[in-house]
């Protein structure tokens, strides 16, 4: 018989993650800038595992007559936060942002560094895991606990 407040899910309390575990989640959300296209594809799959219905992916054709597509933007909504990562054609190819949403209206958007974006997204994903067994299972897989 488990006492109230006992740890579950392979040692992770469903209501909180340790700072070191949040760091591991954040590191898995960072992109490898040497191979942005493959990193964005992997990130899209990872985010889909955390929130299958909250992820939107915008793609564009690689060339005029090409059947291949490139990921232009990935966004994920968790609670009242919208996290987006954009692959732009400018000198800074990756732009990370976090937006605050109230009643489906974006009221504030902050551009963040990749590290801050990943850390903030990891914390928000941990909060989402408190409400969703599927999100909790996805984060446990990221941590290698499943």
N, C-alpha and C positions, 0 to 999 in steps of 0.2 A: 504494500500500500504506500502510495506516494504522499508525503506531507504537502500541505498547501504551499504553493510557491516553489515546488521542486523543479529542478531543471528537466527539460525534455528536449526532444529533437537532437539527439546525440550530444547532449551537454550544453546546448544553447538554450538559454531562457527565451521563450517565445516573445517576451516583451522587451528584451534589450540585447545588444551585441556589445562585446568588449571593444575598447578602442583599437586593439591590435587586429580584431576581426574586421572592423570598419576599414582599417588601412588596407587589409587584404582585398576587400571588396572594391575599394577605390582604385587599387593598383590594377585590378582586372578590367576596370572601366577606362583606363588611360589607353590612348592610341600609340601604336608604333609609327612614328612619323616617317620612318624610312620606307614603309609600305602602307600608305594611307588607304588605298582602295581595299586591300584585304582586311586591314584593321577595322575599317568602317563596316564591312560585311560581318565580321566576327562580333563587333559591338552591337550591331542590329539584332543578331541572334541572341546575344546575352540579354539585351534589354527586353526582347520578346519573351524570354523565359521569366523575367521578373514581373512584367505586366503585359500579358498578351493583347489585351484590348486597348492599352494606353499608348502603344508605340505607333508612330506614323513615319513612313519612309518616303522621301521624295527622290525620284531618280530622273536621270536624263540620258539620252542616247550618247554613246561614245563619239559617234560621228554622224554625218548627215545620212548615210545609207547603212550604218552599222546596226546590227541586231543587239549588240552588247550594250548594257546600261551601266552607268556609274551612279553611286549613291551621292546625291547632292546634299541631303539633309536628313538627319534622324532626330525625331523629337519624342519625348516620353512625358506623359502627364502622370504625376504622382501626387495625390491630394490636391492642394491648391498651388502646386509648383509645376511649371513646364520647363523641362530641360531640353535644350537643342544643341546640336553640334552640326556645323555647316562646313562643307568642303567647297570653299570658294576658289575662284581662279586668280585671286590677288596674290601679292607677295607673301601674305600670311595665309596659307591654305586652309587652316582649321580655325574656326571661330566657335567658341563655346559660350552659351548664354543660359541664364536662368530667369524665368519670368514668374511673377506673382499673378495669380488669376483669382478674380472675385466675380461670381455669377457669370462665368464664361467670358469675362472681359479681362484682357491683360492690362493691369494697372501699373506695372513696373517691370522693366527688363534690365538686367545687369549682364555685362560682358565679363566673363571670368577666364582666368588662366585654366589650362587643362587640369592642373593639379587641384585647384580650388573647385572646379566644376565636378571632377570625379569624387572628391571628398564630400561635397554637398549632396550629390546624387546618391552616394553610398549611405549617408545619414537618412535621407528621405526614403530610400529603399528599405532601410531597417525599420523606419516608422511604418511603412506600408506592410512590412512583414508581420507587424503586430496585428493587423486586420485581416490578413490573407494567408491561408495555409499554403497556397500555391507559390506566393512570393517568398514565404519563409523557406519552402523546399528548394526554390531556385537559389536563394542565398546560401543555403546549406551546401548545395552542389558547388557553388563558387568557392566556398571554404573547404571543400573536399570532405565534408562530413556526411554525405549521403551514401 
